[in-house]
Amino acid sequence: MSTTPITACELFKGAYRSKRRDVEVRKVREILTLLEMFDFSIDSCEKYGKLVNDLERAGTPIGDLDAIIASLALTHNEPVVTADKEHFERVSGLIVEPW
Protein backbone atom coordinates (compact mmCIF):
# COMPACT_ATOMS: atom_id res chain seq x y z
CA MET A 1 0.00 0.00 0.00
CA SER A 2 1.11 3.52 -0.69
CA THR A 3 0.19 7.14 -0.07
CA THR A 4 1.15 10.65 -1.06
CA PRO A 5 2.91 13.36 0.95
CA ILE A 6 -0.28 15.43 0.64
CA THR A 7 -2.37 12.68 2.20
CA ALA A 8 0.17 12.33 5.00
CA CYS A 9 -0.08 16.08 5.64
CA GLU A 10 -3.88 15.83 5.78
CA LEU A 11 -3.66 12.95 8.28
CA PHE A 12 -1.34 14.93 10.54
CA LYS A 13 -3.59 17.99 10.24
CA GLY A 14 -6.51 15.92 11.53
CA ALA A 15 -4.43 14.35 14.28
CA TYR A 16 -3.31 17.74 15.58
CA ARG A 17 -6.94 18.90 15.66
CA SER A 18 -7.89 15.97 17.87
CA LYS A 19 -8.53 16.32 21.59
CA ARG A 20 -6.23 13.30 21.96
CA ARG A 21 -3.48 14.93 19.93
CA ASP A 22 -0.53 12.85 21.19
CA VAL A 23 -2.34 9.54 20.67
CA GLU A 24 -3.60 10.46 17.20
CA VAL A 25 -0.26 11.85 16.01
CA ARG A 26 1.43 8.65 17.15
CA LYS A 27 -1.17 6.56 15.27
CA VAL A 28 -0.66 8.54 12.07
CA ARG A 29 3.11 8.17 12.34
CA GLU A 30 2.77 4.40 12.90
CA ILE A 31 0.45 3.98 9.92
CA LEU A 32 2.70 6.01 7.64
CA THR A 33 5.74 3.89 8.49
CA LEU A 34 3.87 0.92 6.96
CA LEU A 35 3.18 2.67 3.66
CA GLU A 36 5.29 3.54 0.66
CA MET A 37 5.34 7.32 0.20
CA PHE A 38 5.28 8.52 -3.40
CA ASP A 39 8.04 10.95 -4.33
CA PHE A 40 7.37 14.05 -6.36
CA SER A 41 9.05 13.77 -9.74
CA ILE A 42 9.27 15.97 -12.79
CA ASP A 43 6.73 13.66 -14.45
CA SER A 44 4.21 14.03 -11.62
CA CYS A 45 4.70 17.81 -11.57
CA GLU A 46 4.13 17.99 -15.32
CA LYS A 47 1.06 15.76 -15.00
CA TYR A 48 -0.25 18.13 -12.31
CA GLY A 49 0.20 21.18 -14.54
CA LYS A 50 -1.66 19.54 -17.43
CA LEU A 51 -4.39 18.12 -15.19
CA VAL A 52 -5.16 21.42 -13.46
CA ASN A 53 -5.41 23.27 -16.75
CA ASP A 54 -7.52 20.56 -18.40
CA LEU A 55 -9.96 20.50 -15.48
CA GLU A 56 -10.19 24.31 -15.32
CA ARG A 57 -10.88 24.51 -19.08
CA ALA A 58 -13.62 21.90 -18.66
CA GLY A 59 -15.10 23.86 -15.74
CA THR A 60 -14.56 20.94 -13.34
CA PRO A 61 -11.63 21.89 -11.07
CA ILE A 62 -10.92 19.72 -8.04
CA GLY A 63 -8.52 21.94 -6.07
CA ASP A 64 -4.76 21.97 -5.99
CA LEU A 65 -4.16 19.41 -3.24
CA ASP A 66 -6.49 16.84 -4.76
CA ALA A 67 -4.97 17.50 -8.18
CA ILE A 68 -1.52 16.80 -6.74
CA ILE A 69 -2.80 13.55 -5.19
CA ALA A 70 -4.36 12.55 -8.52
CA SER A 71 -1.17 13.43 -10.42
CA LEU A 72 0.98 11.34 -8.11
CA ALA A 73 -1.42 8.39 -8.39
CA LEU A 74 -1.46 8.65 -12.18
CA THR A 75 2.33 8.88 -12.37
CA HIS A 76 2.72 5.77 -10.22
CA ASN A 77 -0.17 3.90 -11.90
CA GLU A 78 -2.01 3.56 -8.60
CA PRO A 79 -5.68 4.03 -7.71
CA VAL A 80 -6.99 6.66 -5.35
CA VAL A 81 -9.01 5.33 -2.43
CA THR A 82 -11.31 8.10 -1.25
CA ALA A 83 -14.63 9.02 0.32
CA ASP A 84 -14.90 11.72 -2.37
CA LYS A 85 -15.23 9.34 -5.31
CA GLU A 86 -17.37 11.68 -7.41
CA HIS A 87 -14.77 14.43 -7.04
CA PHE A 88 -11.80 12.34 -8.21
CA GLU A 89 -13.79 10.72 -11.03
CA ARG A 90 -13.41 14.02 -12.89
CA VAL A 91 -9.80 12.99 -13.56
CA SER A 92 -9.47 11.10 -16.81
CA GLY A 93 -7.60 7.82 -16.52
CA LEU A 94 -7.57 7.79 -12.72
CA ILE A 95 -8.83 4.63 -11.02
CA VAL A 96 -10.98 5.66 -8.07
CA GLU A 97 -12.06 3.25 -5.34
CA PRO A 98 -14.59 4.19 -2.65
CA TRP A 99 -13.49 4.31 1.00
Backbone hydrogen bonds in HBPLUS format (Angstrom, degrees):
<---DONOR---> <-ACCEPTOR-->    atom                        ^
c    i                          cat <-CA-CA->   ^        H-A-AA   ^      H-
h    n   atom  resd res      DA  || num        DHA   H-A  angle D-A-AA Bond
n    s   type  num  typ     dist DA aas  dist angle  dist       angle   num
A0036-GLU N   A0001-MET O   3.07 MM  35  6.40 171.8  2.08 145.7 146.3     1
A0003-THR N   A0036-GLU O   2.84 MM  33  6.28 146.3  1.96 165.6 175.3     2
A0038-PHE N   A0003-THR O   2.93 MM  35  6.24 170.7  1.94 166.7 167.8     3
A0008-ALA N   A0004-THR O   3.05 MM   4  6.36 159.1  2.10 151.4 157.3     4
A0009-CYS N   A0005-PRO O   2.93 MM   4  6.19 154.0  2.00 145.3 152.1     5
A0010-GLU N   A0006-ILE O   2.96 MM   4  6.29 155.0  2.02 148.9 155.8     6
A0011-LEU N   A0007-THR O   2.92 MM   4  6.22 151.3  2.00 149.4 157.2     7
A0012-PHE N   A0008-ALA O   3.01 MM   4  6.31 162.2  2.04 152.5 156.5     8
A0013-LYS N   A0009-CYS O   2.89 MM   4  6.09 153.7  1.96 148.0 156.0     9
A0014-GLY N   A0010-GLU O   3.09 MM   4  6.33 159.2  2.13 145.9 149.9    10
A0015-ALA N   A0011-LEU O   2.95 MM   4  6.21 155.5  2.01 146.6 154.1    11
A0016-TYR N   A0012-PHE O   2.90 MM   4  6.09 160.2  1.94 154.2 158.0    12
A0017-ARG N   A0014-GLY O   3.15 MM   3  5.11 140.4  2.31  96.0 107.5    13
A0018-SER N   A0015-ALA O   3.15 MM   3  5.24 147.4  2.26 100.8 110.4    14
A0024-GLU N   A0020-ARG O   2.97 MM   4  6.14 170.6  1.98 164.2 167.3    15
A0025-VAL N   A0021-ARG O   2.84 MM   4  5.93 165.5  1.86 160.7 164.6    16
A0026-ARG N   A0022-ASP O   3.11 MM   4  6.15 158.2  2.16 140.7 146.8    17
A0027-LYS N   A0023-VAL O   2.99 MM   4  6.28 152.8  2.07 145.9 153.6    18
A0028-VAL N   A0024-GLU O   2.96 MM   4  6.22 162.9  1.99 152.5 156.3    19
A0029-ARG N   A0025-VAL O   2.99 MM   4  6.20 166.7  2.01 151.8 155.4    20
A0030-GLU N   A0026-ARG O   2.94 MM   4  6.16 157.0  1.99 148.3 154.7    21
A0031-ILE N   A0027-LYS O   2.90 MM   4  6.15 163.1  1.93 154.9 159.1    22
A0032-LEU N   A0028-VAL O   2.92 MM   4  6.11 166.1  1.94 156.6 160.4    23
A0033-THR N   A0029-ARG O   3.13 MM   4  6.33 140.0  2.29 141.9 151.3    24
A0034-LEU N   A0031-ILE O   3.01 MM   3  5.46 149.7  2.10 110.0 119.3    25
A0035-LEU N   A0032-LEU O   3.21 MM   3  5.22 156.5  2.27 102.4 109.4    26
A0045-CYS N   A0041-SER O   2.98 MM   4  6.22 156.2  2.04 150.4 157.3    27
A0046-GLU N   A0042-ILE O   2.86 MM   4  6.07 158.1  1.91 152.3 158.3    28
A0047-LYS N   A0043-ASP O   2.90 MM   4  6.07 158.6  1.94 146.7 153.1    29
A0048-TYR N   A0044-SER O   2.94 MM   4  6.10 150.3  2.03 139.8 147.6    30
A0049-GLY N   A0045-CYS O   3.04 MM   4  6.36 162.5  2.07 148.9 152.4    31
A0050-LYS N   A0046-GLU O   3.05 MM   4  6.36 163.8  2.08 155.8 159.0    32
A0051-LEU N   A0047-LYS O   2.86 MM   4  5.95 165.3  1.88 150.4 155.4    33
A0052-VAL N   A0048-TYR O   2.90 MM   4  6.01 176.2  1.90 163.3 163.5    34
A0053-ASN N   A0049-GLY O   3.31 MM   4  6.38 164.7  2.34 141.3 145.6    35
A0054-ASP N   A0050-LYS O   2.86 MM   4  6.02 161.0  1.89 155.8 161.8    36
A0055-LEU N   A0051-LEU O   2.89 MM   4  6.06 167.5  1.91 158.5 161.3    37
A0056-GLU N   A0052-VAL O   2.96 MM   4  6.09 157.2  2.01 146.5 153.2    38
A0057-ARG N   A0053-ASN O   2.95 MM   4  6.07 161.6  1.98 148.2 153.1    39
A0058-ALA N   A0054-ASP O   3.06 MM   4  6.25 145.1  2.18 140.7 150.2    40
A0060-THR N   A0055-LEU O   2.84 MM   5  5.10 160.4  1.87 158.5 154.8    41
A0059-GLY N   A0056-GLU O   3.02 MM   3  4.95 148.8  2.12  98.2 108.0    42
A0067-ALA N   A0063-GLY O   2.96 MM   4  6.06 149.1  2.05 148.5 158.4    43
A0068-ILE N   A0064-ASP O   2.88 MM   4  6.14 147.8  1.99 149.8 158.2    44
A0069-ILE N   A0065-LEU O   3.00 MM   4  6.32 160.3  2.04 148.4 153.5    45
A0070-ALA N   A0066-ASP O   2.87 MM   4  6.08 164.3  1.89 148.7 152.9    46
A0071-SER N   A0067-ALA O   2.89 MM   4  6.00 156.1  1.94 142.4 149.2    47
A0072-LEU N   A0068-ILE O   2.92 MM   4  6.16 160.4  1.96 154.1 158.5    48
A0073-ALA N   A0069-ILE O   2.98 MM   4  6.23 161.6  2.02 151.7 156.9    49
A0074-LEU N   A0070-ALA O   2.87 MM   4  6.09 162.3  1.90 152.6 157.5    50
A0075-THR N   A0071-SER O   2.93 MM   4  6.06 160.6  1.97 146.7 152.3    51
A0076-HIS N   A0072-LEU O   3.05 MM   4  6.21 150.1  2.14 145.7 153.1    52
A0078-GLU N   A0073-ALA O   2.87 MM   5  4.87 171.5  1.88 144.0 146.5    53
A0077-ASN N   A0074-LEU O   3.17 MM   3  4.92 161.3  2.20 100.0 105.2    54
A0080-VAL N   A0095-ILE O   2.83 MM  15  6.30 156.5  1.89 159.4 165.2    55
A0097-GLU N   A0080-VAL O   2.83 MM  17  6.11 167.7  1.84 155.5 158.6    56
A0082-THR N   A0097-GLU O   2.95 MM  15  6.39 155.5  2.02 164.6 172.3    57
A0099-TRP N   A0082-THR O   2.91 MM  17  4.91 129.6  2.17 121.1 119.8    58
A0087-HIS N   A0084-ASP O   3.12 MM   3  5.40 123.5  2.45 104.3 117.9    59
A0088-PHE N   A0084-ASP O   3.25 MM   4  6.64 161.6  2.29 158.7 162.3    60
A0089-GLU N   A0085-LYS O   2.94 MM   4  6.05 138.9  2.11 151.1 163.2    61
A0090-ARG N   A0087-HIS O   3.40 MM   3  6.03 165.5  2.43 112.2 115.8    62
A0091-VAL N   A0088-PHE O   3.04 MM   3  5.75 169.7  2.05 121.8 125.1    63
A0094-LEU N   A0091-VAL O   3.27 MM   3  5.72 165.9  2.29 129.6 131.4    64
